[in-house]
Amino acid sequence: MPGDGWEYHWYKDSKLQITNPTHTVESVSHTDTGDYHCKAKRGAFLVDSETLQLRVEARPPASLSLETELSDIMTGDMTLRCNVSDGRQWNYTWFMNGQQLNGSSNVLKVTGNEETIKSEFKCKGINTERPLYSALSDGFTANNIIFKRKILLAISGCLVCCIVILIIGCIVLKITRKPGLNETAPEDLFFSMKDSKNQTVSPMEEYMDNRSTELEECQENEELITDRDSAVHEDGVIKDEEETPASEANGLTSFKGL
């Protein structure tokens, strides 16, 4: 015992930590994991204690999330959810600005007002088995979320009202509108084959008809020219035969009567 000449030395992983009858580890972290033992020394007499294995594990984390429901948008409230995902059943504790709130559910309904908008919310899990509680979640502050939701709700309401008014206006206009008396029926762009034969001549048919007419005119002209040449030729021959029996006519010599 202290005072009887004993000295106590605490070791962690064979490294001297402190010289004291008791060794207290505060604010435990992962770096405190190791093998601990102590040595009691009195003069030349030395006694080693048993080795104690200390394992430090992190507490399961708690996550806080904001859920948006239709009722929250309409009323401007908030729904917060806390979750510890290690496969065990947990109860939950909620904190607002560091003060514990009532309730052990994983869901917290918060009424939107000036106080709650600026407040910070945190949560952690509580269990009956070790570890007895989880780590504290990160803080959540609503800030202007509720205000933005109200603006969004107002804009959505205006859009819906405009669409409804537009639909009603179209229906009323359609009912009250009277058809015009002088409206004429649009011309029928389609006609029968019979009408098309009477009214429309294809370009090819028109071309063939004109071609036939041109051929007939050419033939008539050719016949007229042929008849005229024949008449002229006959007149010349007769004159040559009467006046000059053996003379040249048009470069030809007539041997008639020789």
C-alpha positions, 0 to 999 in steps of 0.5 A: 500500500502507498506509504509502505515504501512501494512504488507503482509504475504503469506501462502501456505496450511496455512503455512507461506511462505514469508513476502512481498507484492509480492510472485514469484514462480520460477522454478515451480515444482509439489511441488509448487501445493497448496492453496495460500492466503495472509494476510494484517496486519496494527496494530490490523487490519487484512485482508485475501485475497481470496484463490488461487488454484495453480495446477502444472502439468508436461509438456507432454514429447517429445521423440526423436528416430532414424529411419533407412531407406534403403536410410539412410544406402546407403547414411550414413545419419540419420532420427530423429523423435520427438513425443509428445503423448498427442493426440493433434496436435503439431509443433516441434522445433529442436536443435543441440548443443543448437542452434535452427534449422529451420523447424517445422516438426516432422522428421529431416533429418541429413546429416552424416559428421564429425560435425553431428556425434559428435553433440547432437540433442534435440527437443520439441513440440510447441502448440497454447493452454496451455501448449504452449510447451512440455518438452525438449526431451533427447539428442541424439548423433550419435557417430559412428552409421554412421561409423558402417552402412558403415562397415555393408554396405561394408560387405553386398556388399562383401557377395552379390558379393561372392554369385553372383560369386559362382553362375556364376562359377557353371553355367560356369562349368556346361556348359563347362564340357564334359561327359567322353567317358569311362563312363560305365553305372551303373549295374542294381541292379534290375532284373526280376523274370524270371532272379531271378529264373535262377540266384538265388536259395533261401536258403530254396530251396537249403536246401530242395534239399540237404535234398532230396539227403541226404535221397536218399543216406541214403536209398541206404546205408541202402539197401546195409547194409541189403543185406549184412547182409542177405547174411552173415546170409544165408551163416552161416546158410547153413554152419551150416546145412551141417557140424553140424546138431544139433550144435549151430550156432551163439548161436542158436541151429538148430533142423533141421532133428531131 
